[in-house]
Amino acid sequence: MSLLLHGLAAGDATTPPEAASHRRIAAGGLVALCTRVEAARETADSAVAGALAHNALLVAQSSRGGVLPVRYGTAFSGEAALRQHLSDHAELYHAALLRIGDAREFGLRLQSLDEMPADVSRGAPTMPESGRAFLERGRRRRDRLSEEARHRADSADRLARACAGHARALAPQARSRRDHLVDVALLVPRGSEEAFHERVRVARAEAAEVGLQLELSGPWPPYSFADIREAADA
């Protein structure tokens, strides 16, 4: 029977009662969180459902302690192949679990708020201006907007660093939009989460004062910090 490997936890990890039905296979001081590979042909809908179930199982396990996610779709031909894999790579997986500890992942994003430039004309000028004056006014506006953009970017970096002070590690994420000045994943130990949330609350208020919006997501399983390459057994 083929098995999908979803994640790994320490050998003494407890089973979350809220987790969906799955198999827990112990080997090499680890416990593998697995489900049976369905024989039916995969469709777009079943792929989405499978990915959601993969995440839900890891979320449940991470609520009980450290969990090491593996790439969705990592499959083994059977229990014997999986046990051999865990035995062969036990040192790698134990080191990764030690690095993660009991921490969970949070997403932190700082982006610019849409604002109307302060010097946008609110009516026709009372006197015509010369071409030179027009160009000079445009230059001053560009310089001011550029300086404001630099100030927002510096503020975003400063606020992100302050929040990251409660994290064990930080992983930059790909920014999907130009106004996303900071987009990072933070690995926050469970014992530091209360202080982290308080620092985020303060940072969110500070961000609003300089035209920034701070968004926080999570907690998630530590996907951005797994940092391993799984070898599937066909």
C-alpha positions in Angstrom: 0.0 0.0 0.0 1.5 3.3 -1.1 1.8 6.1 1.5 1.9 9.8 1.4 4.2 11.4 3.9 2.9 14.7 5.2 5.3 15.5 8.0 7.5 14.3 10.8 7.5 14.8 14.6 9.6 13.6 17.5 9.0 10.0 18.5 7.2 11.0 21.7 4.8 13.5 20.0 1.2 13.0 21.0 -1.7 12.6 18.5 -4.0 15.7 18.3 -7.6 14.6 18.8 -8.8 17.1 16.2 -6.5 15.6 13.5 -8.2 13.7 10.6 -7.6 10.0 10.5 -4.0 9.2 9.5 -1.3 6.6 10.2 1.6 7.3 12.5 4.7 5.2 11.7 7.6 5.3 14.2 11.2 4.7 13.1 14.5 6.2 14.0 13.2 8.1 17.0 10.7 9.9 14.7 7.0 9.5 14.0 5.8 9.9 10.4 2.4 11.4 9.7 1.0 9.5 6.7 -2.1 8.7 4.7 -2.9 6.1 2.1 -2.4 7.0 -1.5 -5.7 6.9 -3.3 -5.8 4.8 -6.4 -8.2 7.0 -8.3 -6.9 9.3 -11.0 -6.2 12.7 -9.5 -8.2 15.7 -10.7 -7.9 19.4 -10.1 -10.5 19.2 -7.4 -8.9 16.2 -5.7 -5.5 17.9 -5.8 -6.9 21.0 -4.0 -8.7 18.8 -1.4 -5.5 16.8 -0.9 -3.4 19.9 -0.3 -5.9 21.2 2.2 -6.0 17.9 4.0 -2.2 17.9 4.1 -2.2 21.4 5.7 -4.9 20.6 8.1 -3.0 17.6 9.5 0.2 19.6 9.9 -1.7 22.5 11.6 -3.3 20.0 14.0 0.1 18.4 14.8 1.8 21.8 15.2 -0.7 22.7 17.9 0.8 20.0 20.0 4.5 20.8 19.4 7.2 20.8 16.8 6.4 19.4 13.4 8.5 19.2 10.2 6.5 19.6 7.0 7.5 17.7 3.9 6.6 18.6 0.4 3.0 17.7 -0.5 3.0 14.6 -2.7 6.0 12.9 -1.2 5.1 9.2 -1.6 6.6 5.8 -0.7 5.7 2.4 -2.0 4.9 1.1 1.4 5.7 1.1 5.1 9.0 -0.8 4.7 10.3 1.8 2.2 9.2 4.6 4.5 10.9 3.1 7.5 14.1 2.6 5.5 14.0 6.2 4.4 13.5 7.4 7.9 16.4 5.3 9.2 18.7 6.5 6.4 17.9 10.2 6.9 17.2 10.2 10.7 20.2 12.5 11.4 19.0 15.1 8.9 15.4 15.1 10.2 16.4 15.2 13.9 18.6 18.2 13.2 15.7 20.0 11.3 13.2 19.2 14.2 15.8 20.5 16.7 16.2 23.7 14.7 12.4 24.2 14.6 11.7 23.2 18.2 8.2 24.1 19.3 8.1 27.2 17.1 5.4 28.0 14.5 5.4 30.2 11.4 3.8 33.6 11.1 3.6 35.7 8.0 4.4 39.4 8.4 3.7 41.9 5.6 4.1 45.7 5.5 2.7 47.6 2.6 2.1 51.2 1.6 -1.3 52.6 2.0 -2.8 54.3 -1.0 -2.7 58.1 -0.4 -3.3 61.2 -2.5 -0.2 63.3 -2.8 -0.4 66.3 -0.6 0.2 68.8 -3.4 -2.5 67.6 -5.8 -4.2 70.7 -7.2 -7.7 71.3 -5.8 -8.6 74.0 -8.3 -7.3 76.2 -11.1 -4.2 78.3 -10.3 -4.9 82.0 -9.7 -2.0 83.0 -12.0 -0.4 81.2 -14.9 3.0 79.8 -14.1 6.1 79.8 -16.4 7.4 76.7 -17.9 10.4 76.9 -15.6 8.2 77.2 -12.5 6.1 74.3 -13.7 9.2 72.1 -14.1 10.6 73.1 -10.8 7.4 72.4 -9.0 7.4 68.9 -10.7 11.0 68.3 -9.6 10.2 69.3 -6.0 7.2 67.0 -6.0 9.2 64.0 -7.3 11.9 64.6 -4.8 9.4 64.8 -1.9 7.6 61.6 -3.0 10.9 59.8 -3.4 12.0 60.9 0.1 8.6 59.8 1.5 9.0 56.4 -0.2 12.5 56.0 1.3 11.2 56.9 4.7 8.3 54.3 4.4 10.7 51.6 3.3 13.1 52.4 6.2 10.2 52.4 8.6 9.0 49.0 7.2 12.4 47.5 7.7 12.7 48.9 11.2 9.3 47.6 12.3 9.9 44.2 10.8 13.2 43.9 12.6 11.5 44.8 15.9 8.9 42.1 15.4 11.6 39.6 14.4 13.2 40.2 17.7 10.8 37.6 19.1 11.5 35.1 16.3 14.0 32.2 16.2 14.5 32.7 12.4 13.3 34.8 9.5 12.7 33.8 5.9 12.1 36.5 3.2 9.1 35.7 0.9 8.7 36.7 -2.8 6.9 40.1 -3.0 3.9 39.8 -5.3 3.4 43.6 -5.5 5.5 46.7 -5.6 3.8 48.2 -2.5 4.7 45.2 -0.4 7.8 46.7 1.2 8.3 43.8 3.6 7.1 40.2 3.2 8.7 37.7 5.6 8.0 34.5 7.4 9.0 34.4 11.1 9.6 31.3 13.2 8.2 32.2 16.6 8.7 29.9 19.7 5.4 29.1 21.3 6.6 30.6 24.6 7.3 33.9 22.8 4.0 34.2 21.0 2.3 36.4 23.5 5.2 39.0 23.5 5.3 38.7 19.7 1.7 39.5 19.3 2.0 42.5 21.7 5.0 43.8 19.7 3.0 43.4 16.4 0.1 45.4 18.0 2.5 48.3 18.8 4.2 48.0 15.4 0.8 48.1 13.6 0.0 51.4 15.3 3.4 52.8 14.4 3.0 51.6 10.8 -0.3 53.5 10.4 1.4 56.7 11.5 3.8 56.6 8.6 1.4 55.4 5.9 1.9 51.7 6.2 -0.3 48.7 6.8 0.9 45.7 8.8 -0.7 42.4 8.1 0.0 39.2 10.2 -1.1 35.7 9.3 -0.7 32.4 11.1 0.2 30.5 13.1 1.2 27.9 10.4 3.3 24.8 10.3 6.9 26.0 9.6 6.8 25.4 5.9 9.4 28.2 5.2 11.9 26.6 7.6 11.7 22.9 6.8 14.9 23.3 4.6 15.1 19.7 3.6 15.0 17.8 0.4 12.8 14.8 0.6 13.6 11.7 -1.5 10.5 9.8 -2.6 10.6 6.1 -3.2 8.7 5.2 -6.3 
